[in-house]
Protein backbone atom coordinates (compact mmCIF):
# COMPACT_ATOMS: atom_id res chain seq x y z
CA UNK A 1 0.00 0.00 0.00
CA UNK A 2 1.30 3.45 -0.95
CA UNK A 3 2.03 6.00 1.73
CA UNK A 4 -0.52 8.81 2.18
CA UNK A 5 0.22 12.08 0.45
CA UNK A 6 1.05 15.22 2.42
CA UNK A 7 -2.41 16.56 1.63
CA UNK A 8 -3.94 13.40 3.09
CA UNK A 9 -1.77 13.64 6.20
CA UNK A 10 -3.09 17.15 6.81
CA UNK A 11 -6.65 15.82 6.94
CA UNK A 12 -7.36 16.08 10.68
CA UNK A 13 -10.10 13.49 10.50
CA UNK A 14 -7.64 10.88 9.26
CA UNK A 15 -4.29 11.88 10.79
CA UNK A 16 -3.02 13.66 13.89
CA UNK A 17 0.14 15.78 13.98
CA UNK A 18 2.21 14.39 16.88
CA UNK A 19 5.51 16.24 16.36
CA UNK A 20 6.82 19.23 14.43
CA UNK A 21 10.60 19.29 14.50
CA UNK A 22 12.62 22.39 13.66
CA UNK A 23 16.00 21.24 12.35
CA UNK A 24 17.75 23.97 14.34
CA UNK A 25 16.37 22.38 17.52
CA UNK A 26 16.90 18.77 16.51
CA UNK A 27 19.45 18.13 19.26
CA UNK A 28 17.06 19.25 22.01
CA UNK A 29 14.27 17.15 20.50
CA UNK A 30 16.52 14.07 20.44
CA UNK A 31 17.51 14.62 24.07
CA UNK A 32 13.82 14.70 24.98
CA UNK A 33 13.26 11.44 23.12
CA UNK A 34 16.23 9.80 24.86
CA UNK A 35 15.08 11.01 28.27
CA UNK A 36 11.71 9.29 27.79
CA UNK A 37 13.66 6.05 28.17
CA UNK A 38 11.50 3.65 26.15
CA UNK A 39 12.53 0.05 25.51
CA UNK A 40 14.37 0.86 22.29
CA UNK A 41 16.22 3.76 23.89
CA UNK A 42 17.19 1.70 26.95
CA UNK A 43 18.53 -1.10 24.77
CA UNK A 44 20.57 1.34 22.72
CA UNK A 45 21.92 3.09 25.82
CA UNK A 46 23.23 -0.23 27.13
CA UNK A 47 24.82 -0.87 23.74
CA UNK A 48 26.33 2.61 23.62
CA UNK A 49 27.77 2.39 27.14
CA UNK A 50 29.30 -1.00 26.26
CA UNK A 51 30.83 0.47 23.08
CA UNK A 52 32.24 3.49 24.92
CA UNK A 53 33.81 1.32 27.62
CA UNK A 54 35.13 -1.04 24.94
CA UNK A 55 36.72 1.86 23.07
CA UNK A 56 38.17 3.45 26.22
CA UNK A 57 39.75 0.14 27.21
CA UNK A 58 41.62 -0.10 23.92
CA UNK A 59 42.63 3.57 23.91
CA UNK A 60 44.03 3.07 27.42
CA UNK A 61 45.80 -0.07 26.24
CA UNK A 62 47.28 1.85 23.30
CA UNK A 63 48.60 4.52 25.71
CA UNK A 64 50.19 1.86 27.92
CA UNK A 65 51.80 0.24 24.87
CA UNK A 66 53.14 3.65 23.79
CA UNK A 67 54.71 4.12 27.21
CA UNK A 68 56.39 0.76 26.62
CA UNK A 69 57.78 2.11 23.33
CA UNK A 70 55.24 0.50 21.00
CA UNK A 71 53.49 3.60 19.70
CA UNK A 72 51.77 2.28 16.54
CA UNK A 73 48.45 1.38 18.24
CA UNK A 74 48.24 4.86 19.82
CA UNK A 75 49.03 6.59 16.51
CA UNK A 76 46.33 4.53 14.79
CA UNK A 77 43.85 5.27 17.61
CA UNK A 78 44.40 9.05 17.39
CA UNK A 79 44.18 8.94 13.59
CA UNK A 80 40.93 6.98 13.85
CA UNK A 81 39.39 9.57 16.17
CA UNK A 82 40.30 12.31 13.68
CA UNK A 83 38.82 10.23 10.86
CA UNK A 84 35.66 9.53 12.87
CA UNK A 85 34.88 13.18 13.58
CA UNK A 86 35.49 14.23 9.97
CA UNK A 87 35.14 11.73 7.13
CA UNK A 88 33.02 9.24 9.06
CA UNK A 89 30.39 11.94 9.57
CA UNK A 90 30.16 12.35 5.80
CA UNK A 91 30.02 8.58 5.25
CA UNK A 92 27.28 8.29 7.89
CA UNK A 93 25.08 10.85 6.14
CA UNK A 94 25.76 9.39 2.69
CA UNK A 95 24.55 6.02 3.98
CA UNK A 96 21.33 7.71 5.13
CA UNK A 97 21.01 9.17 1.64
CA UNK A 98 21.60 5.80 0.00
CA UNK A 99 18.91 4.22 2.19
CA UNK A 100 16.51 7.03 1.22
CA UNK A 101 17.12 6.18 -2.43
CA UNK A 102 15.75 2.70 -1.70
CA UNK A 103 12.48 4.34 -0.60
CA UNK A 104 12.24 6.06 -4.01
CA UNK A 105 13.12 9.44 -2.57
CA UNK A 106 14.32 12.26 -4.78
CA UNK A 107 15.67 15.74 -4.01
CA UNK A 108 17.88 14.36 -1.23
CA UNK A 109 19.96 17.02 0.48
CA UNK A 110 22.30 17.18 3.45
CA UNK A 111 22.58 19.76 6.19
CA UNK A 112 23.78 20.38 9.68
CA UNK A 113 25.03 22.71 12.36
CA UNK A 114 28.79 22.42 12.85
CA UNK A 115 28.73 24.35 16.14
CA UNK A 116 26.26 21.88 17.65
CA UNK A 117 27.84 19.00 15.73
CA UNK A 118 24.43 17.98 14.39
CA UNK A 119 23.98 16.74 10.82
CA UNK A 120 20.99 15.41 8.91
CA UNK A 121 19.83 14.02 5.58
CA UNK A 122 16.46 14.96 4.16
CA UNK A 123 14.28 14.27 1.13
CA UNK A 124 12.04 17.25 0.54
CA UNK A 125 8.33 16.39 0.96
CA UNK A 126 8.93 12.64 0.70
CA UNK A 127 6.64 10.67 3.03
CA UNK A 128 8.16 7.75 4.95
CA UNK A 129 6.35 5.07 6.91
CA UNK A 130 7.66 3.17 9.94
CA UNK A 131 9.62 0.51 8.02
CA UNK A 132 11.09 2.99 5.59
CA UNK A 133 12.19 5.33 8.37
CA UNK A 134 13.76 2.38 10.22
CA UNK A 135 15.72 1.50 7.07
CA UNK A 136 16.96 5.08 6.71
CA UNK A 137 17.75 5.49 10.42
CA UNK A 138 19.55 2.18 10.97
CA UNK A 139 21.51 1.76 7.72
CA UNK A 140 24.64 3.64 8.94
CA UNK A 141 24.62 1.78 12.27
CA UNK A 142 24.33 -1.65 10.64
CA UNK A 143 26.74 -1.02 7.75
CA UNK A 144 29.52 0.48 9.87
CA UNK A 145 29.01 -2.21 12.52
CA UNK A 146 29.30 -5.07 10.03
CA UNK A 147 32.34 -3.57 8.29
CA UNK A 148 34.02 -2.87 11.65
CA UNK A 149 33.43 -6.41 12.90
CA UNK A 150 34.84 -7.80 9.64
CA UNK A 151 37.85 -5.51 10.02
CA UNK A 152 38.41 -6.65 13.60
CA UNK A 153 38.34 -10.30 12.52
CA UNK A 154 40.81 -9.79 9.64
CA UNK A 155 43.25 -7.61 11.62
CA UNK A 156 42.82 -9.25 15.01
CA UNK A 157 46.56 -9.80 15.62
CA UNK A 158 47.66 -6.58 13.99
CA UNK A 159 47.90 -2.97 15.24
CA UNK A 160 45.22 -1.99 12.69
CA UNK A 161 42.64 -3.77 14.83
CA UNK A 162 42.65 -0.55 16.89
CA UNK A 163 41.29 1.34 13.89
CA UNK A 164 38.21 -0.86 13.63
CA UNK A 165 37.58 -1.00 17.37
CA UNK A 166 37.83 2.76 17.86
CA UNK A 167 35.77 3.35 14.71
CA UNK A 168 32.96 1.06 15.90
CA UNK A 169 32.99 2.58 19.38
CA UNK A 170 32.98 6.19 18.21
CA UNK A 171 30.30 5.61 15.60
CA UNK A 172 27.88 4.42 18.28
CA UNK A 173 27.76 8.04 19.49
CA UNK A 174 26.69 9.24 16.04
CA UNK A 175 23.70 6.88 15.97
CA UNK A 176 22.02 8.08 19.17
CA UNK A 177 20.02 10.71 17.29
CA UNK A 178 18.83 8.16 14.74
CA UNK A 179 17.63 5.83 17.47
CA UNK A 180 16.00 8.71 19.36
CA UNK A 181 13.94 9.70 16.31
CA UNK A 182 13.16 6.08 15.46
CA UNK A 183 11.80 5.50 18.96
CA UNK A 184 8.98 7.91 18.12
CA UNK A 185 7.70 5.28 15.68
CA UNK A 186 7.93 2.40 18.13
CA UNK A 187 6.45 3.80 21.35
CA UNK A 188 3.08 2.58 20.11
CA UNK A 189 3.68 -0.37 17.80
CA UNK A 190 0.01 -0.68 16.80
CA UNK A 191 -0.15 2.86 15.45
CA UNK A 192 0.64 3.92 11.89
CA UNK A 193 3.09 6.83 11.90
CA UNK A 194 4.41 8.78 8.92
CA UNK A 195 6.96 11.55 8.52
CA UNK A 196 8.23 13.97 5.89
CA UNK A 197 10.64 16.91 5.67
CA UNK A 198 10.02 20.37 4.23
CA UNK A 199 13.37 21.76 3.14
CA UNK A 200 12.33 25.42 2.80
CA UNK A 201 10.85 25.38 6.32
CA UNK A 202 13.77 23.37 7.77
CA UNK A 203 11.24 21.19 9.55
CA UNK A 204 10.17 17.55 9.88
CA UNK A 205 6.57 16.55 10.54
CA UNK A 206 5.34 13.36 12.20
CA UNK A 207 1.73 12.21 11.83
CA UNK A 208 -0.23 9.39 13.43
CA UNK A 209 -3.21 7.75 11.75
CA UNK A 210 -6.36 8.35 13.77
CA UNK A 211 -7.76 5.10 15.17
CA UNK A 212 -11.37 4.21 14.45
CA UNK A 213 -12.20 4.30 18.18
CA UNK A 214 -10.88 7.87 18.40
CA UNK A 215 -13.05 8.88 15.42
CA UNK A 216 -16.10 7.40 17.08
CA UNK A 217 -15.34 9.21 20.34
CA UNK A 218 -15.22 12.48 18.47
C-alpha positions in Angstrom: 0.0 0.0 0.0 1.3 3.4 -1.0 2.0 6.0 1.7 -0.5 8.8 2.2 0.2 12.1 0.4 1.1 15.2 2.4 -2.4 16.6 1.6 -3.9 13.4 3.1 -1.8 13.6 6.2 -3.1 17.2 6.8 -6.7 15.8 6.9 -7.4 16.1 10.7 -10.1 13.5 10.5 -7.6 10.9 9.3 -4.3 11.9 10.8 -3.0 13.7 13.9 0.1 15.8 14.0 2.2 14.4 16.9 5.5 16.2 16.4 6.8 19.2 14.4 10.6 19.3 14.5 12.6 22.4 13.7 16.0 21.2 12.3 17.7 24.0 14.3 16.4 22.4 17.5 16.9 18.8 16.5 19.5 18.1 19.3 17.1 19.3 22.0 14.3 17.1 20.5 16.5 14.1 20.4 17.5 14.6 24.1 13.8 14.7 25.0 13.3 11.4 23.1 16.2 9.8 24.9 15.1 11.0 28.3 11.7 9.3 27.8 13.7 6.1 28.2 11.5 3.6 26.2 12.5 0.1 25.5 14.4 0.9 22.3 16.2 3.8 23.9 17.2 1.7 27.0 18.5 -1.1 24.8 20.6 1.3 22.7 21.9 3.1 25.8 23.2 -0.2 27.1 24.8 -0.9 23.7 26.3 2.6 23.6 27.8 2.4 27.1 29.3 -1.0 26.3 30.8 0.5 23.1 32.2 3.5 24.9 33.8 1.3 27.6 35.1 -1.0 24.9 36.7 1.9 23.1 38.2 3.5 26.2 39.7 0.1 27.2 41.6 -0.1 23.9 42.6 3.6 23.9 44.0 3.1 27.4 45.8 -0.1 26.2 47.3 1.9 23.3 48.6 4.5 25.7 50.2 1.9 27.9 51.8 0.2 24.9 53.1 3.6 23.8 54.7 4.1 27.2 56.4 0.8 26.6 57.8 2.1 23.3 55.2 0.5 21.0 53.5 3.6 19.7 51.8 2.3 16.5 48.4 1.4 18.2 48.2 4.9 19.8 49.0 6.6 16.5 46.3 4.5 14.8 43.8 5.3 17.6 44.4 9.0 17.4 44.2 8.9 13.6 40.9 7.0 13.9 39.4 9.6 16.2 40.3 12.3 13.7 38.8 10.2 10.9 35.7 9.5 12.9 34.9 13.2 13.6 35.5 14.2 10.0 35.1 11.7 7.1 33.0 9.2 9.1 30.4 11.9 9.6 30.2 12.4 5.8 30.0 8.6 5.3 27.3 8.3 7.9 25.1 10.9 6.1 25.8 9.4 2.7 24.6 6.0 4.0 21.3 7.7 5.1 21.0 9.2 1.6 21.6 5.8 0.0 18.9 4.2 2.2 16.5 7.0 1.2 17.1 6.2 -2.4 15.8 2.7 -1.7 12.5 4.3 -0.6 12.2 6.1 -4.0 13.1 9.4 -2.6 14.3 12.3 -4.8 15.7 15.7 -4.0 17.9 14.4 -1.2 20.0 17.0 0.5 22.3 17.2 3.5 22.6 19.8 6.2 23.8 20.4 9.7 25.0 22.7 12.4 28.8 22.4 12.9 28.7 24.4 16.1 26.3 21.9 17.7 27.8 19.0 15.7 24.4 18.0 14.4 24.0 16.7 10.8 21.0 15.4 8.9 19.8 14.0 5.6 16.5 15.0 4.2 14.3 14.3 1.1 12.0 17.3 0.5 8.3 16.4 1.0 8.9 12.6 0.7 6.6 10.7 3.0 8.2 7.8 4.9 6.3 5.1 6.9 7.7 3.2 9.9 9.6 0.5 8.0 11.1 3.0 5.6 12.2 5.3 8.4 13.8 2.4 10.2 15.7 1.5 7.1 17.0 5.1 6.7 17.8 5.5 10.4 19.6 2.2 11.0 21.5 1.8 7.7 24.6 3.6 8.9 24.6 1.8 12.3 24.3 -1.6 10.6 26.7 -1.0 7.7 29.5 0.5 9.9 29.0 -2.2 12.5 29.3 -5.1 10.0 32.3 -3.6 8.3 34.0 -2.9 11.6 33.4 -6.4 12.9 34.8 -7.8 9.6 37.9 -5.5 10.0 38.4 -6.7 13.6 38.3 -10.3 12.5 40.8 -9.8 9.6 43.3 -7.6 11.6 42.8 -9.2 15.0 46.6 -9.8 15.6 47.7 -6.6 14.0 47.9 -3.0 15.2 45.2 -2.0 12.7 42.6 -3.8 14.8 42.7 -0.6 16.9 41.3 1.3 13.9 38.2 -0.9 13.6 37.6 -1.0 17.4 37.8 2.8 17.9 35.8 3.4 14.7 33.0 1.1 15.9 33.0 2.6 19.4 33.0 6.2 18.2 30.3 5.6 15.6 27.9 4.4 18.3 27.8 8.0 19.5 26.7 9.2 16.0 23.7 6.9 16.0 22.0 8.1 19.2 20.0 10.7 17.3 18.8 8.2 14.7 17.6 5.8 17.5 16.0 8.7 19.4 13.9 9.7 16.3 13.2 6.1 15.5 11.8 5.5 19.0 9.0 7.9 18.1 7.7 5.3 15.7 7.9 2.4 18.1 6.5 3.8 21.3 3.1 2.6 20.1 3.7 -0.4 17.8 0.0 -0.7 16.8 -0.2 2.9 15.4 0.6 3.9 11.9 3.1 6.8 11.9 4.4 8.8 8.9 7.0 11.6 8.5 8.2 14.0 5.9 10.6 16.9 5.7 10.0 20.4 4.2 13.4 21.8 3.1 12.3 25.4 2.8 10.8 25.4 6.3 13.8 23.4 7.8 11.2 21.2 9.6 10.2 17.6 9.9 6.6 16.6 10.5 5.3 13.4 12.2 1.7 12.2 11.8 -0.2 9.4 13.4 -3.2 7.8 11.8 -6.4 8.3 13.8 -7.8 5.1 15.2 -11.4 4.2 14.5 -12.2 4.3 18.2 -10.9 7.9 18.4 -13.0 8.9 15.4 -16.1 7.4 17.1 -15.3 9.2 20.3 -15.2 12.5 18.5 
